[in-house]
Amino acid sequence: MQFPNDLTFSYFARFYAWMTENPIWLANSARLLKDLPNSGASVRVLDLGAGPGNSALAMGRHHPQRAFIALDLALPMLELAHRTRAEAGWSLDRLSPLQADAFRLPLTDASVDAVTAHSFLYMLPNVDGVLAEAYRVLRPGGIVAFLEPRAGTPDWGWLLRQPSFPFILSIVLWRIFSRLHRRFSSTALETALCRAGFHRVRTEDTLGNFGLFGRGQKP
C-alpha cells in the first residue's frame, strides 16, 4: 500500500539522506540492536523503512557479523541504499535493499532474527498490521526495536545545544511531521507491542525527549 509520505520521500530522497547521515542519528540507529546477543552466529536483520540505508550501515558497523535487509517502498531511496552500500564496501549478502510493502512482507515465517525501524511506525495508518508482520517473520527469541517520535514536551534547550545544523533541522522536521501523523507515549508504544504478542516490552526516552525507543521479544 502507499503511505502518505511516499511522494515526499521519493522526490526528496537525497535531502533525507543528507539530514540523517549525521553522527547523532547514526549513534541512535546503532542502539537499535543493543539487545541482540553478541554471538558468533550469523544473524539476519530486517530494517523497515530503511530509506538510503544509513540506519542499517550504522547498526552493521557495530555488529560486523550481522546481515541486513533494507526494506523500503520508495525506489529512489533504495537506489541510494545501493550506492551507500557500495561506497561502504559491503556486499549484497551483507546489505540487501528490497522494495516491498511492510504490510505484506515477502519473507517466510520465522526467517529473521531482528526487525528494526527508525522513524517508521509513526507514519503508518495501521501500526498493528506492520507489527503483526514483524512478529510473523521473526524467529522465536527474535527482537523488535523501533525509534519513534515521542509524545510530550521535548527538551528544546538540548536541541539548540547540538553542533550540527542538519541534525537540528531534521529534528524540527521530525517534530512537524509527527504532529501531522503520530507521536508515541511510552504507554502507547508498549501497548502496541504487547498487543502484537511481544514480551519483555519496554521503552526508553532518547534524543532530548524528542525520540522514544520501543523494544520487545518474540516468545
C-alpha positions in Angstrom: 0.0 0.0 0.0 1.1 3.6 -0.5 2.0 5.7 2.6 1.0 9.4 2.8 4.7 10.3 2.7 5.7 8.2 -0.4 6.0 11.1 -2.8 7.8 13.2 -0.2 10.5 10.5 0.3 10.7 9.8 -3.4 11.3 13.3 -4.5 13.5 14.3 -1.6 15.5 11.1 -1.1 18.8 12.9 -1.3 17.7 15.6 1.1 16.5 13.0 3.5 19.8 11.1 3.2 21.8 14.3 3.9 19.8 15.0 7.1 20.0 11.5 8.5 23.7 10.9 7.7 24.6 12.5 11.0 26.6 11.1 13.9 23.8 11.6 16.4 21.2 9.9 14.2 23.6 7.1 13.4 24.6 6.5 17.0 20.9 6.2 17.9 20.3 3.9 14.9 23.2 1.7 16.1 21.5 1.3 19.5 18.5 -0.4 17.9 20.4 -3.7 18.1 21.7 -3.3 21.6 19.6 -6.3 22.9 20.8 -8.7 20.1 23.1 -11.4 21.6 26.7 -10.9 20.7 27.1 -14.4 19.4 29.4 -15.5 16.6 26.4 -17.0 14.7 25.1 -15.3 11.5 22.2 -13.1 12.3 19.7 -11.6 9.8 18.2 -8.2 10.5 15.2 -6.7 8.6 15.3 -2.9 8.7 11.8 -1.5 7.8 11.6 1.9 6.0 15.3 1.7 5.6 15.5 4.7 3.2 19.0 5.3 2.0 20.4 2.5 4.2 22.0 4.8 6.8 20.5 3.0 9.8 21.5 -0.4 8.6 25.0 0.8 7.9 25.2 2.3 11.4 24.0 -0.9 13.0 26.3 -3.0 10.9 29.4 -1.1 11.8 28.8 -2.0 15.4 27.7 -5.6 14.6 30.0 -6.8 11.8 28.6 -10.3 11.7 25.0 -9.2 11.0 23.4 -9.3 7.6 20.7 -6.7 6.7 17.7 -6.5 4.5 17.0 -2.8 3.9 13.3 -2.7 3.0 11.6 0.4 1.6 8.7 1.2 -0.8 10.3 4.2 -2.5 12.7 3.2 -5.3 14.8 6.4 -5.1 15.6 5.6 -1.5 16.7 2.0 -2.5 18.8 3.4 -5.3 20.6 5.5 -2.7 20.9 2.4 -0.4 22.6 0.5 -3.2 25.0 3.4 -3.6 25.8 3.8 0.1 26.3 0.0 0.3 28.8 0.1 -2.5 30.6 3.1 -1.1 30.9 1.3 2.3 32.4 -1.7 0.6 29.6 -4.0 1.6 28.4 -6.9 -0.5 24.8 -7.6 -1.4 24.9 -10.5 1.0 25.7 -8.1 3.8 23.1 -5.4 2.9 20.3 -6.3 0.5 18.0 -3.4 -0.5 14.5 -4.7 -1.1 11.5 -2.9 -2.5 8.4 -4.2 -0.7 5.4 -3.3 1.4 5.8 -3.7 5.1 2.2 -4.8 5.4 2.9 -7.8 3.1 6.5 -8.8 3.7 7.9 -11.1 1.0 9.6 -13.3 3.7 8.8 -16.7 5.1 7.7 -17.2 8.7 10.4 -17.2 11.3 13.1 -16.2 8.8 14.9 -13.2 10.5 16.4 -12.6 13.9 15.6 -8.9 14.4 13.2 -6.4 12.9 14.2 -2.7 13.3 12.9 0.6 12.1 14.0 4.3 12.5 11.1 6.8 12.3 8.7 4.4 10.5 5.8 3.4 12.6 4.6 6.9 13.2 3.8 7.4 9.5 1.6 4.3 9.2 -2.2 4.2 9.1 -2.2 0.8 10.7 0.6 0.1 13.2 -0.9 -3.2 14.3 -0.7 -4.6 10.7 3.1 -4.0 10.4 3.8 -5.3 13.9 1.8 -8.5 13.1 4.0 -9.0 10.0 7.2 -8.3 12.1 6.0 -10.9 14.6 5.4 -13.4 11.8 8.8 -13.2 10.2 10.7 -13.2 13.4 12.2 -16.4 14.8 11.3 -17.3 18.4 13.5 -15.3 20.6 14.0 -12.6 17.9 13.7 -9.0 18.8 12.0 -5.9 17.5 13.4 -2.4 18.1 11.9 0.9 16.9 12.9 4.5 17.3 9.9 6.8 17.0 8.9 10.4 17.8 7.9 10.8 21.4 4.7 12.4 22.7 5.0 15.1 25.4 7.3 18.1 25.9 10.8 17.7 24.5 14.0 19.5 25.6 14.4 22.3 23.1 17.4 23.6 25.0 19.1 20.3 24.4 18.4 20.6 20.7 19.7 24.1 20.4 23.0 23.0 22.0 23.6 20.4 19.3 26.5 21.4 17.0 25.0 20.1 13.7 22.6 22.3 11.7 21.4 19.3 9.6 20.6 17.4 12.8 18.7 20.3 14.3 16.8 20.7 11.0 16.0 17.0 10.9 14.6 17.0 14.4 12.4 20.1 13.7 11.0 18.5 10.6 10.5 15.2 12.5 8.6 17.2 15.1 6.4 18.8 12.4 5.7 15.5 10.5 4.9 13.7 13.8 2.4 16.4 14.6 0.7 15.6 11.3 0.8 11.8 11.8 1.5 10.4 15.3 3.7 10.6 18.3 4.1 7.8 20.8 3.9 7.9 24.5 5.7 5.1 26.4 2.3 3.6 27.2 1.0 3.7 23.6 4.1 2.1 22.2 4.3 -0.6 24.8 0.6 -1.4 24.4 1.0 -1.8 20.6 4.0 -4.1 21.0 2.2 -6.2 23.7 -0.9 -6.4 21.6 1.2 -7.8 18.7 2.3 -10.6 21.0 5.8 -9.4 22.1 7.0 -9.8 25.6 9.9 -8.2 27.6 8.4 -4.9 26.2 10.0 -1.7 27.3 10.6 1.9 26.2 13.4 4.4 26.6 13.5 8.2 26.0 16.2 9.5 23.7 17.3 12.5 21.7 16.4 15.1 24.3 13.0 13.5 24.8 12.2 14.1 21.1 12.5 10.3 20.5 11.4 7.1 22.0 12.9 3.6 21.7 10.4 0.7 21.9 11.7 -2.9 22.2 10.3 -6.3 22.6 11.0 -10.0 22.0 9.0 -12.8 20.3 8.4 -15.7 22.8 
